[in-house]
Amino acid sequence: MRDFNLDALALLASETSFSSPSNLELSVSEVLPLDQNPAAVYLARLTKNGRRPQKNALDKIARILAGEDANCFSIDWSQVRYQHTAAVRSYLMDRYAPATANRMLSALRGTLEQAWLLGQMSAENYMRASHVKAVIGETLPAGRALSKDEIAALLQDCINDPRPIGARDAAVIAILYSGGLRRAEVTKLELSDYNQEESMLKVHGKRSKERTVYLVEGAIAALQAWLKIRGDESGPIFVTVNKGNNLVMAKPLKPQGIYYILKRRAKRAGVKSFTPHDFRRTFVGDLLDAGVDIAIVAKMAGHASVNTTARYDRRPERAKQEAAKVLKVPYLKNAAD
């Protein structure tokens, strides 16, 4: 099957124990080949970054359906019916934020669709089982925005660091903020993605979508300082620097590496703890605060919907804060009491 990355799925499958589930109704006598397993076929169609979290989601759903020994490769998805999916929805709704629950339900629906497409499930059973409504609800956005002073402190710590990682880390921070990139997007950047004349980066985003990001002066200067050290050899822009301060061109920086870079820089700069994604929140929030149209900001951030972008908008919260000041609470107590 041409569009399946079965080698990647085989690796995921090798990490999974194939114990028989305790629920005999959903058990399989032997595990199906990957190209006939609905869960494997569903996962194979996802991007590399999306595959593992959705496998974890399906493993959790499998345990809900068939007991603690189950996993997504060891149950018979063709036997899942509406009563099962309704129970799964109820379980997820009680234990997870709406967005997480809906992501997991999406994995369930996708797996059931593959069971139908593989001829293992009738159209009627598939339609009924997959007819579970999305979990309704809204949670406050996680994370926080960084102040301009905090960003300046992080960059100054990098500038004060004479090692190659000082220049590299400064460029990473500058691009995370001024471009609003996800950390995985930063690690995918190749030297060929940088157009120096246009001060533009070609970003490879989620679901194989590409977008252009234009850098501002400070970010251009930080990137140029790093590229002067890195050189003009083709390959990833951001690479590992070993303990001897030598660049390892064959070893690109990984998303988890960016997490550790920021954690270390925050501690050195005396900045309160934050996540790499908080730069993205700050990027969107600062643009909206400056009056940039939300549709443009959505395109800059690579959001498929402006509704996603709106979740980062800080202006409504400030308006509520100001409105609350209109209220007066007549609580009077003698200071001597």
C-alpha positions as CSV (number, residue, x, y, z in Angstrom):
1,M,0.0,0.0,0.0
2,R,1.8,3.0,-1.4
3,D,0.7,5.7,1.1
4,F,1.4,3.6,4.2
5,N,4.5,4.0,6.2
6,L,4.5,0.4,7.5
7,D,8.1,0.5,8.6
8,A,7.2,3.3,11.1
9,L,4.1,1.3,12.2
10,A,6.2,-1.8,12.6
11,L,8.4,0.1,15.1
12,L,5.3,1.3,17.0
13,A,3.9,-2.2,17.0
14,S,7.2,-3.7,18.3
15,E,6.9,-1.4,21.3
16,T,3.5,-2.9,22.1
17,S,2.7,-6.0,24.2
18,F,0.1,-8.2,22.5
19,S,-1.7,-9.7,25.5
20,S,-5.3,-10.8,24.8
21,P,-7.9,-8.4,26.2
22,S,-10.1,-9.6,29.0
23,N,-13.3,-8.7,27.1
24,L,-13.8,-11.8,24.9
25,E,-16.3,-9.9,22.8
26,L,-13.6,-7.6,21.5
27,S,-10.7,-10.1,21.6
28,V,-8.8,-11.4,18.6
29,S,-7.4,-14.9,18.4
30,E,-4.2,-13.5,16.7
31,V,-3.0,-10.1,15.8
32,L,-3.8,-9.1,12.2
33,P,-1.1,-8.1,9.8
34,L,-0.4,-4.3,9.9
35,D,-1.9,-3.7,6.5
36,Q,-5.2,-5.4,7.6
37,N,-5.3,-3.9,11.1
38,P,-7.7,-0.9,11.2
39,A,-5.7,0.9,13.9
40,A,-2.4,0.4,12.1
41,V,-3.9,1.5,8.8
42,Y,-5.4,4.6,10.4
43,L,-2.1,5.5,12.1
44,A,-0.1,4.9,8.9
45,R,-2.1,7.7,7.2
46,L,-1.0,10.3,9.9
47,T,2.1,12.5,9.8
48,K,5.1,11.4,11.8
49,N,4.4,13.9,14.6
50,G,0.7,12.9,14.9
51,R,1.2,9.2,14.8
52,R,2.5,8.5,18.3
53,P,0.0,10.7,20.3
54,Q,-3.0,9.1,18.4
55,K,-1.6,5.6,19.0
56,N,-1.5,6.5,22.7
57,A,-5.1,7.7,22.5
58,L,-6.2,4.4,20.8
59,D,-4.3,2.4,23.4
60,K,-6.3,4.2,26.1
61,I,-9.5,3.6,24.3
62,A,-8.6,-0.1,23.8
63,R,-8.1,-0.4,27.6
64,I,-11.5,1.3,28.2
65,L,-13.1,-1.2,25.9
66,A,-11.3,-4.4,26.8
67,G,-9.4,-4.1,30.0
68,E,-5.9,-3.2,31.1
69,D,-4.1,-5.8,29.0
70,A,-5.5,-4.4,25.7
71,N,-3.9,-2.1,23.2
72,C,-4.9,-0.7,19.9
73,F,-3.5,-3.6,17.9
74,S,-4.9,-6.4,20.0
75,I,-8.7,-5.8,19.9
76,D,-11.2,-6.5,17.2
77,W,-12.3,-3.0,16.0
78,S,-14.8,-4.6,13.7
79,Q,-16.9,-5.7,16.7
80,V,-17.1,-2.2,18.2
81,R,-20.7,-1.0,18.3
82,Y,-22.6,2.2,19.3
83,Q,-22.9,1.1,23.0
84,H,-19.1,0.8,23.2
85,T,-18.4,4.2,21.6
86,A,-21.0,5.9,23.7
87,A,-19.4,4.5,26.8
88,V,-16.0,5.6,25.6
89,R,-17.3,9.2,25.0
90,S,-18.8,9.3,28.5
91,Y,-15.5,8.1,30.1
92,L,-13.4,10.6,28.2
93,M,-15.8,13.5,28.9
94,D,-15.5,12.9,32.6
95,R,-11.7,12.7,32.6
96,Y,-10.3,14.9,29.9
97,A,-10.5,18.5,28.7
98,P,-12.9,18.8,25.7
99,A,-10.1,19.3,23.2
100,T,-8.3,16.2,24.4
101,A,-11.4,14.1,24.5
102,N,-12.4,15.1,21.0
103,R,-8.9,14.3,19.6
104,M,-9.2,10.9,21.1
105,L,-12.7,10.4,19.7
106,S,-11.3,11.5,16.3
107,A,-8.8,8.6,16.5
108,L,-11.6,6.2,17.4
109,R,-13.8,7.3,14.4
110,G,-10.8,7.1,12.1
111,T,-10.0,3.6,13.1
112,L,-13.7,2.5,12.7
113,E,-13.7,4.1,9.2
114,Q,-10.7,1.9,8.3
115,A,-12.4,-1.2,9.6
116,W,-15.3,-0.4,7.3
117,L,-13.0,0.4,4.3
118,L,-11.1,-2.8,4.9
119,G,-14.4,-4.7,4.6
120,Q,-14.4,-5.9,8.2
121,M,-17.4,-3.9,9.3
122,S,-20.8,-3.2,7.6
123,A,-21.7,0.3,6.6
124,E,-24.6,0.3,9.0
125,N,-22.5,-0.8,12.0
126,Y,-19.8,1.7,11.1
127,M,-22.3,4.6,10.8
128,R,-23.9,3.8,14.1
129,A,-20.7,3.2,16.1
130,S,-19.1,6.4,14.8
131,H,-22.1,8.5,15.5
132,V,-20.9,9.9,18.8
133,K,-21.2,13.7,19.3
134,A,-18.2,15.8,20.0
135,V,-17.7,16.7,23.7
136,I,-18.9,20.3,24.2
137,G,-17.0,22.6,26.5
138,E,-14.3,25.2,26.6
139,T,-11.3,25.5,28.8
140,L,-9.0,28.4,29.4
141,P,-5.9,28.3,27.2
142,A,-2.9,26.7,29.0
143,G,0.4,28.4,29.3
144,R,1.2,32.1,29.5
145,A,2.5,35.1,27.5
146,L,6.1,36.2,27.9
147,S,6.8,39.9,28.6
148,K,9.2,41.9,26.4
149,D,11.5,42.1,29.4
150,E,11.6,38.3,29.8
151,I,12.3,37.8,26.1
152,A,15.1,40.4,26.3
153,A,16.6,38.7,29.3
154,L,16.6,35.3,27.5
155,L,18.3,36.8,24.5
156,Q,20.8,38.7,26.6
157,D,21.8,35.5,28.4
158,C,22.5,34.0,24.9
159,I,24.5,37.0,23.8
160,N,26.6,36.8,27.0
161,D,27.4,33.2,26.2
162,P,30.6,33.1,24.0
163,R,30.1,29.5,23.0
164,P,28.5,28.5,19.7
165,I,25.4,27.5,21.5
166,G,24.9,31.1,22.6
167,A,24.5,32.2,19.0
168,R,22.4,29.1,18.2
169,D,20.0,29.5,21.1
170,A,19.6,33.2,20.5
171,A,18.5,32.4,16.9
172,V,16.1,29.7,18.1
173,I,14.5,32.1,20.6
174,A,14.3,34.9,18.1
175,I,12.6,32.7,15.5
176,L,10.2,31.1,18.0
177,Y,8.9,34.5,19.0
178,S,9.1,36.6,15.8
179,G,7.9,33.8,13.5
180,G,5.5,32.1,15.9
181,L,6.9,28.7,15.0
182,R,6.1,25.5,16.7
183,R,9.3,23.8,18.1
184,A,9.0,20.9,15.6
185,E,8.8,23.5,12.8
186,V,12.0,25.1,14.0
187,T,13.9,21.7,13.9
188,K,12.6,21.0,10.4
189,L,14.1,24.2,8.9
190,E,16.7,23.6,6.3
191,L,19.3,26.1,5.1
192,S,17.5,26.1,1.7
193,D,14.3,27.3,3.5
194,Y,15.9,30.6,4.3
195,N,15.7,33.3,1.7
196,Q,18.2,35.9,2.9
197,E,17.2,38.5,0.3
198,E,13.6,38.4,1.3
199,S,14.3,37.8,5.0
200,M,11.9,34.9,4.7
201,L,11.6,31.4,6.0
202,K,9.6,28.6,4.4
203,V,8.1,26.7,7.2
204,H,7.0,23.1,7.1
205,G,3.9,22.9,9.3
206,K,1.4,20.3,10.4
207,R,-0.2,18.0,7.9
208,S,2.5,18.7,5.3
209,K,1.3,22.3,5.0
210,E,3.9,25.0,4.1
211,R,3.8,28.7,4.9
212,T,6.1,31.7,4.6
213,V,7.3,33.6,7.6
214,Y,9.0,37.0,7.4
215,L,11.6,37.8,10.0
216,V,12.1,41.2,11.7
217,E,15.4,42.9,12.1
218,G,16.4,41.5,15.5
219,A,15.6,37.9,14.4
220,I,17.5,38.5,11.1
221,A,20.5,39.6,13.1
222,A,20.3,36.6,15.5
223,L,20.0,34.2,12.6
224,Q,22.8,35.7,10.6
225,A,25.1,35.5,13.7
226,W,24.3,31.8,14.0
227,L,24.7,31.1,10.3
228,K,28.1,32.8,10.4
229,I,29.2,30.1,12.8
230,R,27.3,27.3,11.2
231,G,28.5,27.9,7.7
232,D,26.9,27.4,4.3
233,E,26.8,23.6,4.3
234,S,23.4,22.3,3.2
235,G,21.2,20.6,5.8
236,P,19.3,21.6,9.0
237,I,19.7,25.2,10.1
238,F,19.9,24.2,13.8
239,V,22.3,21.4,14.7
240,T,23.7,19.9,17.8
241,V,26.8,21.3,19.5
242,N,28.8,18.8,21.4
243,K,30.7,19.3,24.7
244,G,33.8,20.4,22.8
245,N,31.8,23.2,21.2
246,N,32.0,21.5,17.9
247,L,29.0,21.5,15.5
248,V,27.6,18.1,14.6
249,M,26.1,18.8,11.2
250,A,24.7,15.2,10.9
251,K,22.7,15.6,14.1
252,P,19.9,18.1,13.8
253,L,18.4,19.7,16.9
254,K,15.3,17.8,18.0
255,P,12.0,19.3,19.4
256,Q,12.8,18.0,22.9
257,G,16.2,19.6,22.6
258,I,14.5,23.0,22.2
259,Y,12.5,22.3,25.4
260,Y,15.7,21.8,27.3
261,I,17.4,24.8,25.7
262,L,14.6,27.1,26.9
263,K,14.5,25.5,30.3
264,R,18.2,26.1,30.8
265,R,18.1,29.7,29.5
266,A,15.1,30.6,31.7
267,K,16.9,29.4,34.8
268,R,20.1,31.3,33.8
269,A,18.2,34.5,33.0
270,G,15.9,34.4,36.0
271,V,12.8,34.0,33.9
272,K,9.7,32.3,35.3
273,S,9.1,28.8,33.9
274,F,7.4,28.6,30.4
275,T,7.0,26.2,27.5
276,P,8.2,26.6,23.9
277,H,4.6,27.0,22.9
278,D,4.3,30.1,25.1
279,F,6.4,31.9,22.5
280,R,3.7,31.1,20.0
281,R,1.0,32.4,22.3
282,T,3.0,35.6,22.8
283,F,3.5,36.0,19.1
284,V,-0.3,35.7,18.3
285,G,-1.3,37.8,21.3
286,D,1.2,40.6,20.5
287,L,0.0,40.8,16.9
288,L,-3.6,41.0,17.9
289,D,-2.8,43.6,20.5
290,A,-1.1,45.7,17.8
291,G,-4.3,45.6,15.7
292,V,-3.3,43.1,13.1
293,D,-6.4,41.5,11.5
294,I,-7.1,38.1,13.0
295,A,-7.3,36.4,9.6
296,I,-3.8,37.6,8.8
297,V,-2.5,36.4,12.1
298,A,-4.1,33.0,11.5
299,K,-2.2,32.7,8.2
300,M,1.0,33.8,9.9
301,A,0.6,31.2,12.6
302,G,-0.5,28.4,10.3
303,H,-3.9,28.0,11.9
304,A,-6.5,26.3,9.8
305,S,-9.2,28.3,11.5
306,V,-9.4,31.8,13.0
307,N,-11.3,30.2,15.9
308,T,-8.0,28.6,17.0
309,T,-6.3,32.0,16.7
310,A,-9.0,33.7,18.8
311,R,-8.2,31.4,21.8
312,Y,-4.9,33.4,22.1
313,D,-6.6,36.8,22.0
314,R,-5.9,38.5,25.4
315,R,-8.1,41.6,24.7
316,P,-11.4,40.1,25.9
317,E,-9.8,39.2,29.2
318,R,-8.5,42.7,29.7
319,A,-11.9,44.1,28.8
320,K,-13.5,41.8,31.5
321,Q,-10.9,42.9,34.0
322,E,-11.7,46.6,33.4
323,A,-15.5,45.9,33.5
324,A,-15.1,44.1,36.8
325,K,-13.7,47.4,38.3
326,V,-17.2,48.9,37.9
327,L,-18.5,46.8,40.8
328,K,-18.1,47.8,44.4
329,V,-18.1,45.4,47.4
330,P,-19.2,47.3,50.5
331,Y,-17.0,45.3,52.9
332,L,-15.9,47.6,55.8
333,K,-14.0,46.5,58.8
334,N,-12.3,48.4,61.6
335,A,-8.6,48.3,61.1
336,A,-8.1,47.8,64.8
337,D,-10.2,44.5,64.8
